[in-house]
Amino acid sequence: MEEIKQHCEKVIQILCSDYSMQLQYSGIIKKIYDVMQQIISCDNVNELPDIHWNSIARCFADETTDYQSPVLFEIDKIAKLTEEK
């Protein structure tokens, strides 16, 4: 669970530095930020929200047109870790 939270914190950090203006508005960037905050507040894997990671990643790539963003790589890592649990 701690490893998942570390990746979530990285995503939040990237979003705050690279997409700070978009965080003020509704959209996929704000949604990802909110989901990461929600995961960080969870105490165990059973409390994790049911997330369709591929859809989130696709929407992020479509909205930002940044197909090599570190956010996508971190989301992929989180998806794999949550599947293992």
C-alpha positions, 0 to 999 in steps of 0.5 A, spaced: 500 500 500 505 504 501 508 503 494 501 505 491 501 511 495 508 513 493 506 513 486 500 517 487 504 522 491 509 523 484 502 523 480 500 529 484 507 532 484 507 532 477 500 535 476 501 540 481 508 542 477 506 541 470 498 542 470 497 547 476 492 551 472 488 545 469 487 543 477 482 549 478 477 546 473 473 540 472 476 535 467 481 529 467 487 532 470 482 534 476 479 527 476 486 524 477 488 529 482 482 527 486 483 520 485 490 520 487 488 524 494 482 519 495 487 513 494 492 516 499 487 517 504 485 509 504 488 505 509 488 498 506 487 495 499 480 493 500 478 501 501 481 503 494 476 506 489 474 502 483 478 505 477 478 504 470 486 506 469 486 505 462 480 510 461 483 515 465 490 514 462 487 515 455 483 521 457 489 524 460 493 523 453 487 525 449 486 532 453 493 533 454 496 530 447 502 528 452 503 521 450 510 520 454 508 524 460 510 521 467 503 521 469 502 516 464 507 511 467 506 512 474 498 511 473 501 504 469 505 503 475 499 504 480 494 500 475 499 494 476 500 494 483 492 495 485 491 489 480 496 485 484 493 486 491 
